[in-house]
Amino acid sequence: MINRLTLPTLLLAILIGLAISPANVGAQTTGGSTSEPAKTGISIPNPLGNCNDASCVISRIIRAILGVVAVVATFMFIWGGVLMLTSGGNERQVRQAKDTLTWAAIGIIIIIVSWSIIRFVLETFLRAS
């Protein structure tokens, strides 16, 4: 008698075997292959611009992350203001709005301080190298 797991296990083994088996292709070569690329006059521009070393790439990544976090903190600050305006004197909503504004302000301060520290460290390392 076939076990309940035998058929799915067999099918899985066959699928894995087919997935990892080499595929032979009977394609014809174009002939005259060289190791040099074709000179078509088309080139792919470097998306990093003139950023060629790791410290420059890391600096750009950190600036992008800090920018996104700053936008989120600004939206939270705006959301706290909206909560304050729509609270209608309800004590619980006023407290929630004040907490949101407080934490958004703390977040903006942390972003500014971290940006300053990161900029100082990167400039120090860039001058040293």
CYANA upper distance limits for C-alpha pairs under 8 A (distance plus 0.5 A):
  2 ILE  CA      6 THR  CA      6.95
  2 ILE  CA      7 LEU  CA      8.28
  3 ASN  CA      7 LEU  CA      8.17
  4 ARG  CA      8 PRO  CA      8.37
  5 LEU  CA      9 THR  CA      6.49
  6 THR  CA     10 LEU  CA      6.52
  7 LEU  CA     11 LEU  CA      6.65
  8 PRO  CA     12 LEU  CA      6.52
  9 THR  CA     13 ALA  CA      6.63
 10 LEU  CA     14 ILE  CA      6.75
 11 LEU  CA     15 LEU  CA      6.67
 12 LEU  CA     16 ILE  CA      6.60
 13 ALA  CA     17 GLY  CA      6.52
 14 ILE  CA     18 LEU  CA      6.67
 15 LEU  CA     19 ALA  CA      6.59
 16 ILE  CA     20 ILE  CA      6.73
 17 GLY  CA     21 SER  CA      6.48
 45 PRO  CA     49 GLY  CA      8.44
 46 ASN  CA     50 ASN  CA      8.36
 48 LEU  CA     52 ASN  CA      8.12
 48 LEU  CA     57 VAL  CA      8.37
 51 CYS  CA     56 CYS  CA      6.20
 51 CYS  CA     57 VAL  CA      7.09
 52 ASN  CA     56 CYS  CA      7.53
 52 ASN  CA     57 VAL  CA      8.15
 53 ASP  CA     57 VAL  CA      7.13
 54 ALA  CA     58 ILE  CA      6.57
 55 SER  CA     59 SER  CA      6.48
 55 SER  CA    122 LEU  CA      7.95
 55 SER  CA    126 LEU  CA      8.09
 56 CYS  CA     60 ARG  CA      6.77
 57 VAL  CA     61 ILE  CA      6.74
 58 ILE  CA     62 ILE  CA      6.61
 59 SER  CA     63 ARG  CA      6.62
 59 SER  CA    122 LEU  CA      7.72
 60 ARG  CA     64 ALA  CA      6.64
 61 ILE  CA     65 ILE  CA      6.73
 62 ILE  CA     66 LEU  CA      6.57
 63 ARG  CA     67 GLY  CA      6.53
 63 ARG  CA    115 TRP  CA      8.39
 64 ALA  CA     68 VAL  CA      6.82
 65 ILE  CA     69 VAL  CA      6.71
 66 LEU  CA     70 ALA  CA      6.48
 66 LEU  CA    111 ILE  CA      7.27
 66 LEU  CA    115 TRP  CA      7.70
 67 GLY  CA     71 VAL  CA      6.78
 68 VAL  CA     72 VAL  CA      6.84
 69 VAL  CA     73 ALA  CA      6.65
 69 VAL  CA    111 ILE  CA      8.06
 70 ALA  CA     74 THR  CA      6.59
 70 ALA  CA    108 ILE  CA      7.09
 70 ALA  CA    111 ILE  CA      7.18
 71 VAL  CA     75 PHE  CA      6.73
 72 VAL  CA     76 MET  CA      6.71
 73 ALA  CA     77 PHE  CA      6.69
 73 ALA  CA    104 ALA  CA      5.95
 73 ALA  CA    105 ALA  CA      8.27
 73 ALA  CA    107 GLY  CA      6.67
 73 ALA  CA    108 ILE  CA      6.60
 74 THR  CA     78 ILE  CA      6.77
 74 THR  CA    104 ALA  CA      7.70
 74 THR  CA    108 ILE  CA      8.05
 75 PHE  CA     79 TRP  CA      6.49
 76 MET  CA     80 GLY  CA      6.60
 76 MET  CA    100 THR  CA      7.45
 76 MET  CA    101 LEU  CA      7.87
 76 MET  CA    104 ALA  CA      6.25
 77 PHE  CA     81 GLY  CA      6.94
 77 PHE  CA    100 THR  CA      7.52
 77 PHE  CA    101 LEU  CA      5.91
 77 PHE  CA    104 ALA  CA      5.69
 77 PHE  CA    105 ALA  CA      7.51
 78 ILE  CA     82 VAL  CA      6.79
 79 TRP  CA     83 LEU  CA      6.66
 79 TRP  CA    100 THR  CA      8.23
 80 GLY  CA     84 MET  CA      6.66
 80 GLY  CA     97 ALA  CA      5.34
 80 GLY  CA     98 LYS  CA      7.43
 80 GLY  CA     99 ASP  CA      8.45
 80 GLY  CA    100 THR  CA      5.59
 80 GLY  CA    101 LEU  CA      5.50
 81 GLY  CA     85 LEU  CA      6.68
 81 GLY  CA     97 ALA  CA      7.40
 81 GLY  CA    101 LEU  CA      7.63
 82 VAL  CA     86 THR  CA      6.61
 83 LEU  CA     87 SER  CA      6.35
 83 LEU  CA     93 GLN  CA      7.52
 83 LEU  CA     94 VAL  CA      7.90
 83 LEU  CA     96 GLN  CA      8.22
 83 LEU  CA     97 ALA  CA      5.68
 84 MET  CA     93 GLN  CA      7.80
 84 MET  CA     94 VAL  CA      6.27
 84 MET  CA     97 ALA  CA      5.63
 84 MET  CA     98 LYS  CA      7.84
 87 SER  CA     91 GLU  CA      8.46
 87 SER  CA     93 GLN  CA      5.80
 87 SER  CA     94 VAL  CA      6.34
 89 GLY  CA     93 GLN  CA      8.28
 89 GLY  CA     94 VAL  CA      7.33
 90 ASN  CA     94 VAL  CA      6.65
 91 GLU  CA     95 ARG  CA      6.66
 92 ARG  CA     96 GLN  CA      6.73
 93 GLN  CA     97 ALA  CA      6.55
 94 VAL  CA     98 LYS  CA      6.63
 95 ARG  CA     99 ASP  CA      6.62
 96 GLN  CA    100 THR  CA      6.63
 97 ALA  CA    101 LEU  CA      6.65
 98 LYS  CA    102 THR  CA      6.50
 99 ASP  CA    103 TRP  CA      6.61
100 THR  CA    104 ALA  CA      6.49
101 LEU  CA    105 ALA  CA      6.56
102 THR  CA    106 ILE  CA      6.70
103 TRP  CA    107 GLY  CA      6.50
104 ALA  CA    108 ILE  CA      6.71
105 ALA  CA    109 ILE  CA      6.73
106 ILE  CA    110 ILE  CA      6.65
107 GLY  CA    111 ILE  CA      6.64
108 ILE  CA    112 ILE  CA      6.76
109 ILE  CA    113 VAL  CA      6.68
110 ILE  CA    114 SER  CA      6.44
111 ILE  CA    115 TRP  CA      6.47
112 ILE  CA    116 SER  CA      6.71
113 VAL  CA    117 ILE  CA      6.74
114 SER  CA    118 ILE  CA      6.51
115 TRP  CA    119 ARG  CA      6.47
116 SER  CA    120 PHE  CA      6.62
117 ILE  CA    121 VAL  CA      6.66
118 ILE  CA    122 LEU  CA      6.53
119 ARG  CA    123 GLU  CA      6.50
120 PHE  CA    124 THR  CA      6.56
121 VAL  CA    125 PHE  CA      6.72
122 LEU  CA    126 LEU  CA      6.46
123 GLU  CA    127 ARG  CA      6.58
124 THR  CA    128 ALA  CA      6.73
125 PHE  CA    129 SER  CA      6.77
